[in-house]
Amino acid sequence: MTLSATSTRRLALLLAGLAMFGPFSIDTMFPAFPQLAQRMAVDQVAIQQTISVYLLAYGAMSIAHGPMSDAWGRRRVILAGLLVFVAASVGCALSRDLPTLLLFRALQGLSAGVGMIVGRAVIRDLFQGHEAQRLMSQVSMIFGIAPAIAPIIGGWLLLTGAGWPLIFWFLVAFALVLLVATALWLPETHPVQARTPLSPKPLLRAYLEIGTNARFQRLAAAGALMFAGVFLYIASAPALVMGLLGLGERDFAWLFIPTIGGMTLGSFLSGRMAGRLHPASQVRVGFICCGVAALANVGYTLSVEQIAVPWAVLPIFLSGCGVGLVFPILALAVLDMYPRQRGLASSLQAFVQLMTNAIVAGVLSPMLSASALHLALGSMAFFVSGWLFWRWERRAGRRLPRQDAITPRLEPTDHA
């Protein structure tokens, strides 16, 4: 059975929506922090734990979503994750003290990654070659708007006067829409005969096999380190916007619009290049963008006493574009390594990226964010490190296959 153009567009929107409810769970809450602190009689540092608990649960569960989908099917795991997320969001909305809210936030984190992680496996189940790259790019492009619009939605909801619980009721409604859309439109892309049993010893053996595979390590590290070059600025947003740029609390758009805009443009261009430019050449173009952006960034910070917009954020836009060009290629390359365990491979790849982001946010950002030059040099170091892992991969004799067009199928029977 083949997918029509309409079905493919609908699938892209659905998979992007499934990936978006993770960032929505974080960013829509930001405007409500002062109100939450007041209503629960705690300080905002304590309210920050709602993000920390969520991220810890998200990261821990990221290594399990994929293997579960390999064993039980993609569709079933996504539907179960959405049901858990709905229940957790209802619990958050009804919470009246911080410990209860933290409990349900952890439950949100345990379920929120299912859409992004299993969704990548769905794409590779259905498509090969440049069609898979094009759909991955479309999903990334739509997904990229989530961090930009989520705080705006949260602010609008607070303006209604209904209070912070309305944010969680919005998440309930959003997840229910996704639940219905998934039930109606998402086919089961992982047939029974291709599934792998979910038993502890074989699963641990599979984790070790993939995690210790040198090629997986090179590709996962290249993608995670490259993204970290941009994420360093996202994690340092308060210090950069209000401290180094001297802007106000309402001026975060100066950072987030160029960052998200660059990654969205890169994802769009990646989809347009699919089937026209060899994947390795596209990765090269992406790293060139990041290299030029890093040099311009360091050069600018050295040439002025005080950084200012728009010049300080233009390199971030260009580097975001480079990340958008490269990431779909590297993600598909990892999935192609393990055609019978794509869910597990997607989980481990996501885990590597999440742990890298946690180190950047928890360790490196506090160390570097006091200086624009230190941020620029740190970002450059990440881009160079990612490029070195990519060069290592190329010199190891591995070549990404030319992405020849094939007809997308619902039954993934030709993944050798």
Residue pairs with C-beta under 8 A, 6 or more apart in sequence:
1 409
1 410
1 411
2 407
2 408
2 409
2 410
3 11
3 126
3 408
3 410
7 185
8 135
8 408
10 185
11 126
11 135
11 185
11 186
12 135
12 138
12 139
12 142
13 142
14 178
14 181
14 182
14 185
14 186
15 115
15 119
15 122
15 123
15 135
15 139
16 138
16 139
16 141
16 142
16 143
17 115
17 142
17 177
17 178
17 181
18 78
18 114
18 115
18 116
18 119
18 178
18 182
19 115
19 116
19 119
19 139
19 143
19 146
20 115
20 142
20 143
20 146
21 85
21 112
21 115
21 171
21 174
21 175
21 178
22 58
22 112
22 113
22 115
22 116
23 143
23 146
23 147
23 150
24 146
24 150
24 153
24 171
24 174
25 54
25 108
25 109
25 112
25 171
26 51
26 54
26 55
26 150
27 146
27 147
27 150
27 151
27 154
28 150
28 151
28 153
28 154
28 157
28 167
28 170
28 171
29 36
29 50
29 51
29 154
29 167
30 151
30 154
31 151
31 154
31 155
31 158
32 154
32 158
32 164
32 167
33 44
33 47
33 48
34 44
35 158
35 163
35 164
36 47
36 50
36 164
37 43
37 44
37 46
37 47
39 163
39 164
40 47
40 96
40 97
40 98
40 101
42 98
46 98
47 98
49 98
49 102
50 101
50 102
50 105
53 102
53 105
53 106
53 109
54 105
54 106
54 108
54 109
54 112
55 109
55 354
55 358
56 106
56 109
57 105
57 106
57 107
57 108
57 109
57 110
58 109
58 110
58 112
58 113
58 354
59 351
59 354
59 355
59 358
60 110
61 109
61 110
61 111
61 113
62 113
62 117
62 347
62 350
62 351
62 354
63 207
63 347
63 348
63 351
64 347
65 77
65 81
65 113
65 114
65 117
65 118
65 343
65 347
66 117
66 118
66 121
66 341
66 342
66 343
66 344
66 345
66 346
66 347
66 348
66 350
67 196
67 198
67 203
67 206
67 341
67 343
67 344
67 347
68 77
68 198
68 343
69 76
69 77
69 78
69 118
69 121
69 190
69 343
70 121
70 190
70 195
70 196
70 198
70 340
70 341
70 342
70 343
70 344
71 195
71 196
71 197
71 198
72 195
72 198
73 188
73 190
73 192
73 195
74 118
74 121
74 122
74 125
74 186
74 188
74 189
74 190
74 343
75 182
75 186
75 187
75 188
75 189
76 188
77 114
77 118
78 114
78 115
78 118
78 119
78 182
78 186
79 179
79 182
79 183
80 114
81 111
81 112
81 114
81 115
81 118
82 111
82 114
82 115
82 175
82 178
82 179
82 182
83 179
84 107
84 110
84 111
85 108
85 111
85 112
85 171
85 175
86 172
86 175
86 176
86 179
87 107
88 104
88 105
88 107
88 108
88 110
88 111
89 104
89 108
89 168
89 169
89 171
89 172
89 175
90 168
90 172
91 100
91 103
91 104
91 107
92 101
92 104
92 105
92 108
92 165
92 168
92 171
93 165
93 166
93 168
93 169
93 172
94 165
95 101
95 104
113 350
115 178
116 143
116 350
117 343
117 346
117 347
117 350
118 343
118 346
119 139
120 136
120 331
120 335
120 342
120 346
121 189
121 190
121 335
121 342
121 343
121 346
122 186
122 189
123 132
123 135
123 136
123 139
124 132
124 332
124 335
124 336
124 342
125 189
125 190
125 342
125 412
126 132
126 135
126 189
126 408
126 409
126 410
126 412
127 135
127 406
127 408
128 403
128 406
128 408
128 414
128 415
129 275
129 401
129 403
129 404
129 405
129 406
130 274
130 275
130 403
130 404
130 405
131 274
131 405
131 406
131 408
132 332
132 403
133 270
133 271
133 274
133 275
133 279
133 328
133 329
133 332
133 403
134 271
134 274
134 275
136 270
136 328
136 331
136 332
137 267
137 268
137 270
137 271
137 274
137 324
137 328
138 267
138 271
140 263
140 267
140 270
140 324
140 327
140 328
141 264
141 267
141 268
141 271
141 324
144 260
144 263
144 264
144 267
144 324
145 260
145 264
147 234
147 256
147 260
148 256
148 257
148 260
151 252
153 170
154 167
157 166
157 167
157 170
158 164
158 166
158 167
160 166
187 410
189 410
189 412
190 343
190 412
191 411
191 412
191 413
194 340
194 412
196 202
196 206
196 340
196 341
203 344
206 341
206 344
207 344
207 348
210 216
210 337
210 338
210 341
210 344
210 345
210 348
211 217
211 348
213 337
214 396
215 337
215 393
215 396
215 398
216 334
216 337
216 345
216 348
216 349
218 389
218 390
218 392
218 393
218 396
219 330
219 333
219 334
219 349
219 389
219 393
220 330
220 334
220 348
220 349
220 352
220 353
221 352
221 385
221 386
221 389
222 326
222 330
222 386
222 387
222 389
222 390
222 393
223 326
223 327
223 330
223 331
223 349
223 353
223 386
224 352
224 353
224 356
224 357
224 386
225 356
225 382
225 383
225 385
225 386
225 389
226 286
226 287
226 290
226 322
226 323
226 326
226 327
226 382
226 383
226 386
226 387
227 323
227 327
227 353
227 356
227 357
228 356
228 357
228 360
228 382
228 386
229 290
229 294
229 319
229 323
229 379
229 380
229 382
229 383
229 386
230 259
230 262
230 263
230 316
230 319
230 320
230 323
230 379
231 357
231 360
231 361
232 360
232 364
232 365
232 368
232 375
232 378
232 379
232 382
233 240
233 255
233 259
233 316
233 375
233 379
234 255
234 256
234 259
235 357
235 360
235 361
235 365
236 365
236 368
236 369
236 375
237 252
237 255
237 256
239 365
239 369
239 370
240 255
240 369
240 372
240 375
241 247
241 251
241 252
241 254
241 255
242 248
242 249
242 251
243 369
243 370
244 307
244 312
244 369
244 371
244 372
244 375
245 251
245 254
245 307
245 308
245 309
245 312
246 306
247 254
247 309
254 309
254 310
254 313
255 313
255 316
258 310
258 313
258 314
258 316
258 317
258 320
259 313
259 316
259 317
259 320
260 320
261 317
261 320
262 316
262 317
262 318
262 319
262 320
262 321
262 322
262 323
262 324
263 320
263 321
263 323
263 324
264 324
265 320
265 321
265 324
266 286
266 289
266 320
266 321
266 322
266 323
266 324
266 325
266 326
267 324
267 325
267 327
267 328
268 324
269 321
269 324
269 325
270 282
270 324
270 325
270 328
270 329
273 282
273 325
274 403
275 403
275 404
275 405
277 285
278 400
278 402
278 403
279 329
279 333
279 400
279 401
279 402
279 403
280 394
280 399
280 400
282 325
282 326
282 329
283 325
283 326
283 329
283 330
283 390
283 400
285 322
285 325
286 321
286 322
286 323
286 324
286 325
286 326
287 322
287 326
287 383
287 386
287 387
287 390
288 322
289 318
289 319
289 321
289 322
289 325
290 318
290 319
290 322
290 323
290 383
290 386
290 387
291 383
291 387
292 318
293 315
293 316
293 317
293 318
293 319
293 322
293 383
294 315
294 319
294 376
294 379
294 380
294 383
294 384
295 380
296 314
296 315
296 318
297 315
297 316
297 319
297 376
297 379
297 380
298 373
298 376
298 377
298 380
300 307
300 311
300 312
300 315
300 376
301 307
301 312
301 372
301 373
301 376
302 373
307 372
312 372
315 376
319 379
319 383
329 400
331 346
331 349
333 400
334 345
334 346
334 349
335 342
335 345
335 346
336 401
337 345
338 344
338 345
339 412
339 415
339 416
340 415
364 378
367 374
368 374
368 375
368 377
368 378
369 375
